[in-house]
Amino acid sequence: MNNFEKKLKSIKPISTEYKTQIQNHLNSLTKPIGSLGKLENFAMKFALIKNTPHPELKKKRIILFAADHGVTKEGVSAYPKEVTKQMVYNILNGGAAINVFAGHIDADLNVVDIGIDGMVEHSNLFNRKIKNGTSNATEKPAMTLHEAVKAIETGIEFAERAKSDKIDIIATGEMGIGNTTAASALFAALLPCNVKDITGKGTGIDEKKLKKKAEVIKKMLNKNNEKLTNPVNTLAAVGGLEIAGIVGLIIGAAANRIPVVIDGFISSAAALTAYKINPIIEQYTFHSHLSAEKGHKLFYKALNTEPALDLKMRLGEGTGAALTIGLIEASIKIYNEMATFESAGVSNND
């Protein structure tokens, strides 16, 4: 049994042992019951995942997986694949949006090369390269099953590292030119849904390229149709190495009872894959924002849930998840620091 299978078997539903105690405390705070809306839901879920009526949120980490995609040869992106490597250097040197947001919420940032096409050398980089980008999935599977499982287990490794470092919450992040194409293919296969409905403009392609992108995704699915037999095989056939890394991170977080905040469109494709592997995993996740990618709404509709934010963002990198960690942290501060009716001497509605 590999580590992936062991972690799957170890995942249990979150305990509701302290649910009444947590709710009673929320209701005792000096505010009308439920008046802080989603923030109260965040505090409840975080405390239940941690299985304590006294939750703490201090150490935060964003884990960003970077990889290239062979399907970029089909002209599906506004940017050449070399931008993946260039942007990873920008992140490693502190110049990207995710660096600003990580600093804003006082979070660690781990950057993992899980499949960049070419050598990246930097003291802040975690080198876990499995191969130099996926294969072109219009011609053959993006990954072998072995490669996909290895990428998943890499994600699990970083969840284990977070546990060892006593991290209280994780955010998912990614970088990879072409990854909205891989994510759209995963959504089309796993939701399932129509390719046209899930395919968006990614980094900003025009209508002509958008039409071509949808055709390429259909070709990916048709070429690998016999491989789309279960979530892991589907991930290997049409997904990405960074997406598989995020799948593993989510699985590892659930196995270790670490709340994990899902970023946007790409990370949601990874989350959907993880949920299809084991539906219990969803109990350990927070959904951060609604991407400007048009198909993201289909994901939330299928889950019958909604994200914390809708800021019309479509950057990736973990930016939406980082902002949402700030909201979750605020909810825990409210839970821990706000006065109760009794302590403040304020009359409640009794």
MARSE-120992 format. One record per residue (C-alpha): residue in three letters; x, y, z. Coordinates in pm, whole numbers, m for minus. Layout:
<lumlos>
LUMLO   residu        u        v        w
LUMLO      ALA        X        Y        Z
...
</lumlos>
This chain:
<lumlos>
LUMLO   residu        u        v        w
LUMLO      MET        0        0        0
LUMLO      ASN      149      337     m104
LUMLO      ASN      132      656      103
LUMLO      PHE     m156      786     m109
LUMLO      GLU     m370      483      m23
LUMLO      LYS     m270      496      344
LUMLO      LYS     m371      861      374
LUMLO      LEU     m704      799      204
LUMLO      LYS     m784      522      450
LUMLO      SER     m697      746      746
LUMLO      ILE     m947     1023      657
LUMLO      LYS    m1244     1034      893
LUMLO      PRO    m1546     1266      906
LUMLO      ILE    m1495     1571     1124
LUMLO      SER    m1618     1530     1480
LUMLO      THR    m1927     1721     1596
LUMLO      GLU    m1851     1658     1963
LUMLO      TYR    m1813     2028     2044
LUMLO      LYS    m2066     2169     1795
LUMLO      THR    m2324     2270     2057
LUMLO      GLN    m2059     2424     2282
LUMLO      ILE    m1911     2620     1992
LUMLO      GLN    m2255     2740     1878
LUMLO      ASN    m2351     2843     2230
LUMLO      HIS    m2035     3051     2255
LUMLO      LEU    m2100     3219     1920
LUMLO      ASN    m2455     3296     2034
LUMLO      SER    m2328     3443     2362
LUMLO      LEU    m2116     3710     2191
LUMLO      THR    m2241     4070     2207
LUMLO      LYS    m2427     4072     1876
LUMLO      PRO    m2761     3950     1741
LUMLO      ILE    m2748     3574     1681
LUMLO      GLY    m2607     3496     1337
LUMLO      SER    m2542     3862     1256
LUMLO      LEU    m2184     3799     1142
LUMLO      GLY    m2309     3561      877
LUMLO      LYS    m2041     3359      700
LUMLO      LEU    m1779     3460      955
LUMLO      GLU    m1966     3260     1218
LUMLO      ASN    m1980     2965      978
LUMLO      PHE    m1604     2994      923
LUMLO      ALA    m1535     2990     1297
LUMLO      MET    m1763     2690     1347
LUMLO      LYS    m1607     2488     1065
LUMLO      PHE    m1250     2572     1166
LUMLO      ALA    m1319     2472     1528
LUMLO      LEU    m1488     2146     1423
LUMLO      ILE    m1196     2052     1197
LUMLO      LYS     m959     2121     1486
LUMLO      ASN    m1199     1933     1717
LUMLO      THR    m1184     2194     1993
LUMLO      PRO    m1410     2462     2144
LUMLO      HIS    m1096     2677     2187
LUMLO      PRO     m956     2717     1834
LUMLO      GLU     m636     2906     1757
LUMLO      LEU     m518     3030     1418
LUMLO      LYS     m163     3155     1428
LUMLO      LYS       58     2980     1172
LUMLO      LYS      m49     3006      807
LUMLO      ARG      109     2864      494
LUMLO      ILE       47     2897      121
LUMLO      ILE      178     2607      m86
LUMLO      LEU      222     2683     m456
LUMLO      PHE      292     2405     m708
LUMLO      ALA      438     2502    m1046
LUMLO      ALA      443     2296    m1364
LUMLO      ASP      422     2320    m1742
LUMLO      HIS      171     2170    m1983
LUMLO      GLY      244     1999    m2313
LUMLO      VAL      m93     2110    m2449
LUMLO      THR       40     2466    m2481
LUMLO      LYS      178     2348    m2816
LUMLO      GLU     m182     2371    m2939
LUMLO      GLY     m191     2749    m2891
LUMLO      VAL     m440     2760    m2603
LUMLO      SER     m280     3041    m2400
LUMLO      ALA     m210     3411    m2448
LUMLO      TYR      141     3353    m2308
LUMLO      PRO      424     3117    m2409
LUMLO      LYS      512     2835    m2170
LUMLO      GLU      839     3010    m2079
LUMLO      VAL      634     3246    m1864
LUMLO      THR      583     2966    m1609
LUMLO      LYS      955     2962    m1528
LUMLO      GLN      981     3342    m1543
LUMLO      MET      689     3391    m1306
LUMLO      VAL      823     3129    m1066
LUMLO      TYR     1147     3328    m1044
LUMLO      ASN      939     3641     m986
LUMLO      ILE      757     3467     m700
LUMLO      LEU     1078     3329     m553
LUMLO      ASN     1223     3679     m560
LUMLO      GLY      917     3825     m386
LUMLO      GLY      770     4024     m675
LUMLO      ALA      431     3861     m739
LUMLO      ALA       82     3930     m607
LUMLO      ILE       93     3616     m394
LUMLO      ASN      405     3748     m218
LUMLO      VAL      221     4068     m128
LUMLO      PHE      m84     3879       m1
LUMLO      ALA      128     3628      192
LUMLO      GLY      298     3918      367
LUMLO      HIS      m38     4083      427
LUMLO      ILE     m170     3781      620
LUMLO      ASP      170     3691      768
LUMLO      ALA      185     3351      597
LUMLO      ASP      475     3132      490
LUMLO      LEU      499     3068      116
LUMLO      ASN      632     2736      m14
LUMLO      VAL      705     2723     m389
LUMLO      VAL      736     2373     m533
LUMLO      ASP      873     2283     m877
LUMLO      ILE      671     1972     m949
LUMLO      GLY      704     1984    m1327
LUMLO      ILE      849     2303    m1476
LUMLO      ASP      999     2253    m1821
LUMLO      GLY     1360     2342    m1754
LUMLO      MET     1593     2401    m1463
LUMLO      VAL     1498     2646    m1190
LUMLO      GLU     1759     2713     m924
LUMLO      HIS     1683     2921     m617
LUMLO      SER     1746     2887     m246
LUMLO      ASN     1374     2931     m171
LUMLO      LEU     1257     2662     m414
LUMLO      PHE     1148     2310     m323
LUMLO      ASN     1261     2092     m614
LUMLO      ARG     1024     1798     m654
LUMLO      LYS     1025     1784    m1033
LUMLO      ILE      860     1471    m1166
LUMLO      LYS      918     1555    m1531
LUMLO      ASN      956     1860    m1756
LUMLO      GLY      587     1932    m1794
LUMLO      THR      305     1705    m1895
LUMLO      SER      277     1542    m2234
LUMLO      ASN       44     1694    m2493
LUMLO      ALA     m288     1537    m2394
LUMLO      THR     m427     1573    m2746
LUMLO      GLU     m174     1308    m2848
LUMLO      LYS     m142     1084    m2542
LUMLO      PRO     m214     1093    m2166
LUMLO      ALA      m71     1398    m1992
LUMLO      MET       88     1171    m1731
LUMLO      THR      132      804    m1668
LUMLO      LEU      m61      674    m1369
LUMLO      HIS      271      636    m1185
LUMLO      GLU      358     1003    m1249
LUMLO      ALA       15     1121    m1134
LUMLO      VAL       36      919     m812
LUMLO      LYS      389     1047     m751
LUMLO      ALA      260     1404     m789
LUMLO      ILE      m26     1333     m548
LUMLO      GLU      219     1192     m297
LUMLO      THR      433     1504     m335
LUMLO      GLY      130     1707     m230
LUMLO      ILE       77     1476       65
LUMLO      GLU      441     1532      162
LUMLO      PHE      380     1907      193
LUMLO      ALA       72     1847      408
LUMLO      GLU      289     1630      632
LUMLO      ARG      549     1907      648
LUMLO      ALA      276     2150      749
LUMLO      LYS      169     1918     1028
LUMLO      SER      529     1885     1152
LUMLO      ASP      565     2264     1146
LUMLO      LYS      238     2303     1343
LUMLO      ILE       72     2502     1065
LUMLO      ASP     m289     2588     1154
LUMLO      ILE     m424     2645      801
LUMLO      ILE     m308     2585      443
LUMLO      ALA     m389     2767      120
LUMLO      THR     m349     2608     m224
LUMLO      GLY     m166     2788     m503
LUMLO      GLU      m39     2714     m854
LUMLO      MET      152     2849    m1149
LUMLO      GLY      151     2693    m1494
LUMLO      ILE       81     2834    m1838
LUMLO      GLY     m191     2619    m1996
LUMLO      ASN     m340     2498    m1670
LUMLO      THR     m690     2640    m1730
LUMLO      THR     m705     2405    m2029
LUMLO      ALA     m616     2103    m1813
LUMLO      ALA     m854     2216    m1538
LUMLO      SER    m1139     2264    m1786
LUMLO      ALA    m1083     1913    m1922
LUMLO      LEU    m1098     1775    m1566
LUMLO      PHE    m1419     1964    m1492
LUMLO      ALA    m1577     1846    m1818
LUMLO      ALA    m1496     1485    m1735
LUMLO      LEU    m1568     1484    m1360
LUMLO      LEU    m1861     1721    m1304
LUMLO      PRO    m1946     1628    m1586
LUMLO      CYS    m2037     1923    m1807
LUMLO      ASN    m2025     2055    m2161
LUMLO      VAL    m1679     2169    m2274
LUMLO      LYS    m1817     2494    m2414
LUMLO      ASP    m1979     2580    m2081
LUMLO      ILE    m1663     2527    m1873
LUMLO      THR    m1402     2679    m2105
LUMLO      GLY    m1296     3037    m2033
LUMLO      LYS    m1038     3290    m2148
LUMLO      GLY     m769     3197    m1896
LUMLO      THR     m487     3449    m1920
LUMLO      GLY     m692     3663    m2160
LUMLO      ILE     m721     3495    m2500
LUMLO      ASP     m946     3637    m2773
LUMLO      GLU    m1265     3478    m2906
LUMLO      LYS    m1082     3299    m3188
LUMLO      LYS     m841     3135    m2944
LUMLO      LEU    m1125     3058    m2705
LUMLO      LYS    m1300     2859    m2975
LUMLO      LYS     m976     2675    m3051
LUMLO      LYS     m919     2608    m2680
LUMLO      ALA    m1260     2439    m2653
LUMLO      GLU    m1179     2228    m2958
LUMLO      VAL     m845     2128    m2805
LUMLO      ILE    m1015     2024    m2478
LUMLO      LYS    m1263     1809    m2671
LUMLO      LYS     m969     1651    m2853
LUMLO      MET     m797     1580    m2518
LUMLO      LEU    m1109     1409    m2385
LUMLO      ASN    m1173     1211    m2703
LUMLO      LYS     m811     1096    m2732
LUMLO      ASN     m811      975    m2370
LUMLO      ASN    m1171      860    m2348
LUMLO      GLU    m1082      503    m2248
LUMLO      LYS     m867      639    m1962
LUMLO      LEU    m1147      842    m1799
LUMLO      THR    m1254      553    m1578
LUMLO      ASN    m1201      700    m1228
LUMLO      PRO    m1081     1030    m1079
LUMLO      VAL     m711      937    m1058
LUMLO      ASN     m698      793    m1410
LUMLO      THR     m878     1102    m1539
LUMLO      LEU     m630     1327    m1359
LUMLO      ALA     m342     1139    m1520
LUMLO      ALA     m501     1151    m1865
LUMLO      VAL     m594     1519    m1896
LUMLO      GLY     m474     1699    m1580
LUMLO      GLY     m151     1865    m1474
LUMLO      LEU      134     1790    m1239
LUMLO      GLU       60     2098    m1027
LUMLO      ILE     m309     2004    m1016
LUMLO      ALA     m215     1655     m898
LUMLO      GLY       12     1811     m635
LUMLO      ILE     m281     2014     m505
LUMLO      VAL     m499     1700     m501
LUMLO      GLY     m240     1539     m275
LUMLO      LEU     m211     1849      m57
LUMLO      ILE     m588     1848        0
LUMLO      ILE     m590     1475       77
LUMLO      GLY     m295     1511      315
LUMLO      ALA     m455     1809      488
LUMLO      ALA     m777     1614      547
LUMLO      ALA     m582     1315      679
LUMLO      ASN     m401     1543      925
LUMLO      ARG     m705     1753     1023
LUMLO      ILE     m558     2073      880
LUMLO      PRO     m811     2318      731
LUMLO      VAL     m724     2387      368
LUMLO      VAL     m846     2688      169
LUMLO      ILE     m907     2620     m200
LUMLO      ASP     m805     2896     m438
LUMLO      GLY     m975     2955     m773
LUMLO      PHE    m1052     2767    m1094
LUMLO      ILE     m740     2548    m1109
LUMLO      SER     m741     2457     m740
LUMLO      SER    m1114     2385     m761
LUMLO      ALA    m1046     2128    m1034
LUMLO      ALA     m802     1965     m792
LUMLO      ALA    m1058     1986     m510
LUMLO      LEU    m1326     1825     m729
LUMLO      THR    m1085     1541     m809
LUMLO      ALA    m1012     1492     m438
LUMLO      TYR    m1385     1496     m352
LUMLO      LYS    m1453     1237     m622
LUMLO      ILE    m1181     1019     m470
LUMLO      ASN    m1326     1058     m119
LUMLO      PRO    m1630     1284      m55
LUMLO      ILE    m1543     1321      316
LUMLO      ILE    m1250     1544      215
LUMLO      GLU    m1486     1834      144
LUMLO      GLN    m1551     1864      519
LUMLO      TYR    m1192     1989      561
LUMLO      THR    m1196     2257      291
LUMLO      PHE    m1294     2621      260
LUMLO      HIS    m1376     2762      m84
LUMLO      SER    m1219     3103     m125
LUMLO      HIS    m1358     3286     m427
LUMLO      LEU    m1551     3278     m750
LUMLO      SER    m1309     3309    m1037
LUMLO      ALA    m1386     3528    m1335
LUMLO      GLU    m1344     3208    m1540
LUMLO      LYS    m1703     3157    m1653
LUMLO      GLY    m1714     2784    m1580
LUMLO      HIS    m1629     2821    m1212
LUMLO      LYS    m1997     2879    m1135
LUMLO      LEU    m2072     2524    m1252
LUMLO      PHE    m1840     2385     m985
LUMLO      TYR    m2017     2570     m703
LUMLO      LYS    m2358     2481     m843
LUMLO      ALA    m2265     2111     m853
LUMLO      LEU    m2146     2128     m491
LUMLO      ASN    m2450     2332     m384
LUMLO      THR    m2224     2576     m206
LUMLO      GLU    m2082     2925     m251
LUMLO      PRO    m1739     3082     m207
LUMLO      ALA    m1637     3337       52
LUMLO      LEU    m1556     3606     m203
LUMLO      ASP    m1646     3727     m551
LUMLO      LEU    m1384     3985     m650
LUMLO      LYS    m1381     3910    m1026
LUMLO      MET    m1026     3774     m985
LUMLO      ARG     m862     3524    m1221
LUMLO      LEU     m496     3542    m1129
LUMLO      GLY     m438     3213     m950
LUMLO      GLU     m117     3171     m748
LUMLO      GLY     m328     3125     m432
LUMLO      THR     m430     3492     m417
LUMLO      GLY     m800     3434     m347
LUMLO      ALA     m720     3170      m87
LUMLO      ALA     m476     3404       88
LUMLO      LEU     m740     3676      118
LUMLO      THR     m988     3423      252
LUMLO      ILE     m743     3307      519
LUMLO      GLY     m755     3666      642
LUMLO      LEU    m1132     3638      680
LUMLO      ILE    m1110     3303      857
LUMLO      GLU     m850     3448     1092
LUMLO      ALA    m1085     3739     1162
LUMLO      SER    m1363     3492     1245
LUMLO      ILE    m1141     3313     1498
LUMLO      LYS    m1042     3645     1655
LUMLO      ILE    m1411     3733     1690
LUMLO      TYR    m1472     3395     1850
LUMLO      ASN    m1184     3432     2095
LUMLO      GLU    m1171     3805     2166
LUMLO      MET    m1523     3946     2144
LUMLO      ALA    m1702     4001     2474
LUMLO      THR    m1998     3791     2574
LUMLO      PHE    m2323     3943     2699
LUMLO      GLU    m2237     3819     3048
LUMLO      SER    m1878     3950     3056
LUMLO      ALA    m1977     4289     2914
LUMLO      GLY    m2284     4331     3132
LUMLO      VAL    m2503     4375     2826
LUMLO      SER    m2864     4257     2830
LUMLO      ASN    m2932     3994     2570
LUMLO      ASN    m3257     3907     2399
LUMLO      ASP    m3363     3686     2690
</lumlos>
